[in-house]
Amino acid sequence: MANRTLGTRQKLVFRGPEKGVAKTPRNPFVVPALQRKAGPHEQTPGGKRQAEKRALARQLQKLPGARSGGSGS
């Protein structure tokens, strides 16, 4: 029974706006959730520190007489 075609059973239907189906989702809770989608989140404090450290390393590399390579502290 698992290998039968969809001939006598439920047909495979592609739903979407191009097929004329209504644009409102079936779940009524989806619409408010989509309307309050947030933008990009703020970077974490650790991420900010790492970005600042990388920016400082880039600036130090641009200085004349800067040594190449090495992550020495």
N, C-alpha and C positions, 0 to 999 in steps of 0.2 A: 504494500500500500504506500510505502514511502516513495517509490519511484514513479508514481502515477503523474501524468501531466496535469496541468491546471485546466484541462478541457471541461471537466464537469464540476470542478470545485471553484473556489474563489479565484477570480481573475486578478492578475497583477496590474495595479493601476498606479500610474505616476501622477501624484497630485502636486499642483503648484499654481502660481498666479498665471502662467502662460496657458494653462488648460481651462481657465474660466472659473476656478474654484475661488470662493470668497477669501479675502486677504486676512480675515481675522482668524487667529488660531483657535483650535478646539478648546484648549485649556484657558479659562478666563483669567487665571493668575499670571499668565505669560505677558500680557500686554503691559500692565503696570511695571513689571520687572524690566522689560525692554526699554521702557520710557525713562527709567531712572539709572540707566547704565552709567557707571562712573568712567571718568577718563583715566589716564595713566596714574598709577599710584606714586607716592613720593618714595624716593630712594631711602633705604635704611641707613642708620648712622654709620654702620660698618662699611657700607657701599660708598657713602660720601667720603669717609676717611681714605678708602682705597683710591678713589678717583682723584682726591686731592694729592695723595702721595704720588700717583702716576703723573699728574700734571707738574708737580714739583720736579720729578725726575726728568721730564721732558725739558723743562726750562733750564735745569742744570746742565743737560747735555748740550744745549745751544750756546752756553757760555764759552768764551775762548779759553783754551787750555783745559777743557774738561777731559777727564779720563774716560775711556770707552769701557763699556761692560761693567760687570761687578755689581753686586747688590749689597755692598758693605754698609754697615751702619756705624 
